[in-house]
Amino acid sequence: MNFIDTDIFVIDKLFPNDDRYENNKAFLNKAEEKFTSIFNLFELLGIASFNLNEVELMKIFKGFGETYDLKILVFV
């Protein structure tokens, strides 16, 4: 089980020129059984809201699990 924190997604979505981008992308492509929490997704959307419009944010939100082939954990 790989629980992925927000910073990995921030680099992937917003900082393609970051020195860690290639390693980051390789990890996202190779890791199996990936999980993140709904809170991490909300944090990513909050950070991205400074650079993306509402349509772009909704696209990330709706397709997040499929884009990264992961499960989003919701705590009740």
C-alpha positions in Angstrom: 0.0 0.0 0.0 1.4 3.4 -1.0 -0.3 6.4 0.6 0.6 9.4 -1.5 0.8 12.9 0.1 -0.2 16.2 -1.5 3.3 17.3 -2.5 3.7 14.5 -5.1 0.5 15.6 -6.9 1.4 19.3 -6.6 4.7 18.7 -8.4 3.1 16.6 -11.0 0.2 19.0 -11.8 1.8 22.4 -11.3 5.6 22.2 -11.4 6.9 20.3 -14.5 10.2 22.3 -14.3 10.9 21.1 -10.8 14.1 19.2 -10.3 12.1 16.3 -8.8 9.5 16.1 -11.5 11.0 13.1 -13.4 11.6 11.1 -10.3 8.1 12.1 -9.1 6.5 11.0 -12.4 8.4 7.7 -12.4 7.1 6.9 -8.9 3.5 7.7 -9.8 3.8 5.4 -12.9 5.5 2.5 -11.1 3.8 2.5 -7.7 1.1 -0.1 -7.1 -1.9 0.0 -4.7 -1.9 3.8 -4.5 -4.1 5.7 -2.1 -4.6 9.2 -1.0 -7.2 11.0 1.2 -9.9 13.3 0.2 -8.1 15.9 2.4 -5.0 15.6 0.2 -7.2 16.1 -2.9 -8.8 19.2 -1.4 -5.4 20.5 -0.4 -4.2 20.1 -4.0 -7.2 21.9 -5.3 -6.6 24.8 -2.9 -3.0 25.1 -4.0 -4.0 24.8 -7.7 -6.8 27.4 -7.3 -4.2 30.2 -7.5 -3.2 29.1 -11.0 -6.2 27.3 -12.5 -9.8 28.3 -13.3 -12.9 26.6 -12.1 -13.3 24.4 -15.1 -9.7 23.1 -14.8 -10.1 22.5 -11.0 -13.3 20.6 -11.6 -11.6 18.4 -14.2 -8.9 17.5 -11.7 -11.5 16.8 -9.0 -13.7 14.6 -11.1 -11.0 12.5 -12.8 -8.4 12.4 -10.0 -8.7 8.7 -9.1 -8.7 7.6 -12.7 -5.8 9.9 -13.7 -3.5 8.4 -11.1 -5.1 5.0 -10.9 -5.6 5.3 -7.1 -8.3 5.1 -4.5 -9.3 8.1 -2.5 -9.9 7.4 1.1 -12.8 9.2 2.8 -12.9 9.3 6.5 -16.2 9.1 8.2 
